[in-house]
Amino acid sequence: MLGKIIPVRRRHKDEAEKPFWISFADLMTALMVMFLLVMSVAVLAITKDVSETDRKQAERVQEIDKLWARIEKTAQQYPGISVDRNRNVIDFGDRARFDTDSSKLTAEQAQYLTTFVSELLKIARDKLAQKWIKRLVVEGFADQRGNYLLNLNLSLQRSQRVLCVLLAPPRTQQNALSADEMEQVRDLFLVGGYSFNSAKKSLEESRRIELRLEFYGLGELHQKADEVPHNDFGSCRI
């Protein structure tokens, strides 16, 4: 005997012809599953981001409403001053009405304006207010008479007059703003003139000033006050 004969197993013909690689259909199925998995993860991430943004936006609206509620409560103690949340405006009405072709405020008007702004600045120093209040724009208006540029300049002078009153030296009026409040006015207030835009029903009502509040948006960087000399406010010549 030469040795044990090892039988050789014959492969079936079909078995030898089976391909080594997976079929194209299986490959596409696997790719589709991976695509769906990646898309599902992406959609969940986007949905989470949108939900978080919506939550923060709702929180912003709620906190600004709280600020407006405090401002309205303060304004109620000052007859003639009204709040318009839809326009983000505080209207001084008859308490800051100007004569024709004039940017002067009476001593009584100046005192009333200063006292109210002092209360407003207390709110602005609150942590919630510092979070959202960007600036307060003093807007002056003129009536429809006269040409555009003349009235635009007059509107600007009326806005500037408000700052002149607020930053006036203490000796010129009672209950003047403190030095810290004046610094706050300089950092927070902005002057703007609007000619006869947003005219009221009467000429007299149109000659007015308003304070418009601007708020920070979500993720907006807070502005820093420029480095300027303190306690050097100068004086107004208008």
C-alpha positions as CSV (number, residue, x, y, z in Angstrom):
1,M,0.0,0.0,0.0
2,L,1.5,3.3,-1.1
3,G,-0.5,5.3,1.3
4,K,-3.9,6.4,2.3
5,I,-5.8,7.9,-0.6
6,I,-7.4,11.1,0.4
7,P,-10.6,11.6,-1.5
8,V,-10.9,14.9,-3.3
9,R,-14.2,16.6,-2.9
10,R,-15.5,17.9,-6.1
11,R,-17.1,21.3,-6.0
12,H,-20.4,21.8,-7.5
13,K,-20.4,23.7,-10.7
14,D,-22.7,26.4,-9.3
15,E,-20.6,26.9,-6.2
16,A,-17.5,27.6,-8.3
17,E,-19.3,30.3,-10.2
18,K,-20.5,32.2,-7.2
19,P,-19.0,35.7,-7.1
20,F,-16.6,36.8,-4.3
21,W,-17.9,40.4,-4.1
22,I,-21.3,41.3,-2.8
23,S,-24.0,42.1,-5.3
24,F,-24.6,45.7,-6.6
25,A,-28.1,45.6,-5.0
26,D,-26.7,44.7,-1.6
27,L,-24.2,47.5,-1.9
28,M,-26.8,50.1,-2.8
29,T,-29.0,48.8,0.1
30,A,-26.1,49.3,2.6
31,L,-25.3,52.7,1.2
32,M,-28.9,53.7,1.5
33,V,-29.1,52.6,5.1
34,M,-25.9,54.6,5.9
35,F,-27.4,57.7,4.1
36,L,-30.6,57.4,6.1
37,L,-28.7,57.1,9.3
38,V,-26.5,60.1,8.6
39,M,-29.6,62.2,7.6
40,S,-31.4,61.2,10.7
41,V,-28.6,62.3,12.9
42,A,-28.3,65.6,11.0
43,V,-32.1,66.3,11.2
44,L,-32.0,65.6,14.9
45,A,-29.1,68.0,15.4
46,I,-30.8,70.7,13.3
47,T,-34.1,70.2,15.1
48,K,-32.3,70.5,18.4
49,D,-30.6,73.8,17.3
50,V,-33.9,75.2,16.1
51,S,-35.6,74.3,19.3
52,E,-32.9,75.9,21.3
53,T,-33.0,79.1,19.2
54,D,-36.8,79.2,19.6
55,R,-36.5,78.8,23.3
56,K,-33.9,81.6,23.6
57,Q,-36.0,83.9,21.4
58,A,-39.1,83.3,23.5
59,E,-37.0,84.0,26.6
60,R,-35.7,87.2,25.0
61,V,-39.3,88.4,24.2
62,Q,-40.4,87.5,27.7
63,E,-37.6,89.4,29.4
64,I,-38.0,92.5,27.2
65,D,-41.7,92.4,28.1
66,K,-40.8,92.5,31.8
67,L,-38.7,95.6,31.1
68,W,-41.5,97.3,29.3
69,A,-43.8,96.5,32.2
70,R,-41.5,98.2,34.6
71,I,-41.2,101.2,32.2
72,E,-45.0,101.4,31.8
73,K,-45.4,101.3,35.6
74,T,-42.9,104.2,36.0
75,A,-44.6,106.2,33.2
76,Q,-48.0,105.9,34.9
77,Q,-46.6,108.1,37.7
78,Y,-45.9,110.8,35.2
79,P,-49.1,112.1,33.5
80,G,-48.6,113.0,29.9
81,I,-45.9,110.4,29.2
82,S,-47.1,107.3,27.4
83,V,-45.5,104.0,26.2
84,D,-46.0,102.4,22.8
85,R,-44.6,98.9,22.9
86,N,-45.4,98.2,19.3
87,R,-43.0,101.0,18.2
88,N,-40.6,100.6,21.2
89,V,-41.3,104.3,22.0
90,I,-41.8,106.5,25.0
91,D,-43.8,109.6,24.0
92,F,-43.5,112.7,26.2
93,G,-46.7,114.3,24.7
94,D,-47.5,117.7,26.1
95,R,-44.7,117.4,28.6
96,A,-42.1,118.1,25.9
97,R,-44.0,120.1,23.3
98,F,-42.2,122.8,21.3
99,D,-43.3,126.1,20.0
100,T,-43.3,126.8,16.2
101,D,-39.7,127.1,14.9
102,S,-38.3,126.6,18.3
103,S,-36.2,124.0,20.1
104,K,-36.5,125.5,23.6
105,L,-38.0,123.7,26.5
106,T,-39.5,125.5,29.5
107,A,-37.9,125.1,32.9
108,E,-41.0,123.1,34.0
109,Q,-40.7,120.8,30.9
110,A,-36.9,120.4,31.5
111,Q,-37.5,119.5,35.2
112,Y,-40.2,117.0,34.3
113,L,-38.1,115.4,31.7
114,T,-35.1,115.1,33.9
115,T,-37.0,113.6,36.8
116,F,-38.5,110.9,34.6
117,V,-35.2,110.0,32.9
118,S,-33.7,109.6,36.3
119,E,-36.2,106.9,37.0
120,L,-35.7,105.4,33.6
121,L,-31.9,105.2,34.3
122,K,-32.6,103.2,37.4
123,I,-34.3,100.6,35.3
124,A,-31.5,100.7,32.8
125,R,-28.9,99.9,35.5
126,D,-30.8,96.6,36.2
127,K,-29.0,93.4,35.2
128,L,-31.9,92.4,32.9
129,A,-31.9,95.9,31.2
130,Q,-28.1,95.7,30.7
131,K,-28.6,92.4,29.0
132,W,-31.0,93.7,26.4
133,I,-31.1,97.5,26.1
134,K,-28.7,98.6,23.4
135,R,-29.4,102.3,23.3
136,L,-32.1,105.0,23.8
137,V,-32.5,107.2,20.7
138,V,-33.9,110.7,21.3
139,E,-36.0,111.5,18.3
140,G,-37.2,115.0,17.5
141,F,-40.0,115.8,15.1
142,A,-41.3,118.9,13.3
143,D,-44.7,119.7,11.8
144,Q,-45.5,119.7,8.1
145,R,-44.9,123.4,7.5
146,G,-41.6,124.7,6.0
147,N,-39.2,122.9,3.8
148,Y,-37.6,119.5,4.5
149,L,-34.1,120.5,5.4
150,L,-35.2,123.3,7.6
151,N,-37.4,121.0,9.5
152,L,-34.8,118.3,9.6
153,N,-32.4,120.6,11.3
154,L,-35.1,121.8,13.7
155,S,-35.9,118.2,14.6
156,L,-32.2,117.5,15.3
157,Q,-32.0,120.6,17.5
158,R,-35.0,119.4,19.5
159,S,-33.4,116.0,20.0
160,Q,-30.1,117.7,21.1
161,R,-32.0,120.0,23.4
162,V,-33.1,116.9,25.4
163,L,-29.4,116.0,26.0
164,C,-28.6,119.6,26.9
165,V,-31.3,119.5,29.6
166,L,-30.2,116.1,30.9
167,L,-26.5,117.1,31.0
168,A,-27.1,120.6,32.3
169,P,-25.0,121.6,35.4
170,P,-26.9,121.0,38.7
171,R,-26.9,124.8,39.4
172,T,-29.2,125.4,36.5
173,Q,-32.1,123.2,37.6
174,Q,-33.5,121.4,40.6
175,N,-33.2,117.6,40.9
176,A,-30.5,117.5,38.3
177,L,-29.0,114.2,37.3
178,S,-26.0,113.0,39.3
179,A,-22.5,112.7,37.7
180,D,-23.0,108.9,37.4
181,E,-26.3,109.4,35.7
182,M,-24.8,111.9,33.3
183,E,-22.2,109.3,32.4
184,Q,-24.9,106.8,31.8
185,V,-26.8,109.2,29.6
186,R,-23.7,109.8,27.5
187,D,-23.0,106.1,27.1
188,L,-26.6,105.1,26.4
189,F,-28.4,107.9,24.6
190,L,-28.2,108.8,20.9
191,V,-29.6,111.9,19.2
192,G,-31.6,111.6,16.0
193,G,-33.7,114.1,14.0
194,Y,-36.7,113.0,11.9
195,S,-38.2,116.1,10.4
196,F,-42.0,115.8,9.8
197,N,-42.0,112.0,9.4
198,S,-44.6,110.3,11.6
199,A,-46.7,113.4,11.8
200,K,-49.5,113.6,14.4
201,K,-53.1,114.7,13.8
202,S,-52.3,118.3,14.6
203,L,-49.4,120.6,14.0
204,E,-48.9,121.1,17.7
205,E,-48.8,117.4,18.4
206,S,-46.2,116.9,15.7
207,R,-43.7,119.2,17.4
208,R,-42.6,116.6,19.9
209,I,-39.8,114.3,21.1
210,E,-39.8,110.6,21.7
211,L,-37.4,108.1,23.2
212,R,-37.1,104.9,21.2
213,L,-35.5,101.9,22.8
214,E,-33.3,99.6,20.8
215,F,-32.6,96.1,22.0
216,Y,-29.8,93.6,21.4
217,G,-30.6,90.6,19.2
218,L,-29.7,87.0,20.1
219,G,-26.0,86.6,20.1
220,E,-25.3,90.2,19.3
221,L,-22.2,91.5,20.9
222,H,-22.6,94.3,23.4
223,Q,-21.2,97.6,22.6
224,K,-18.5,99.2,24.8
225,A,-18.4,102.9,25.5
226,D,-15.5,104.6,23.8
227,E,-12.8,105.9,26.0
228,V,-13.7,109.5,26.5
229,P,-12.8,111.9,29.3
230,H,-15.2,111.7,32.2
231,N,-17.1,114.6,33.7
232,D,-16.3,116.8,30.8
233,F,-19.8,117.4,29.2
234,G,-19.3,120.9,28.0
235,S,-22.3,123.2,27.4
236,C,-24.9,123.7,24.8
237,R,-25.1,126.7,22.6
238,I,-28.4,126.1,20.9
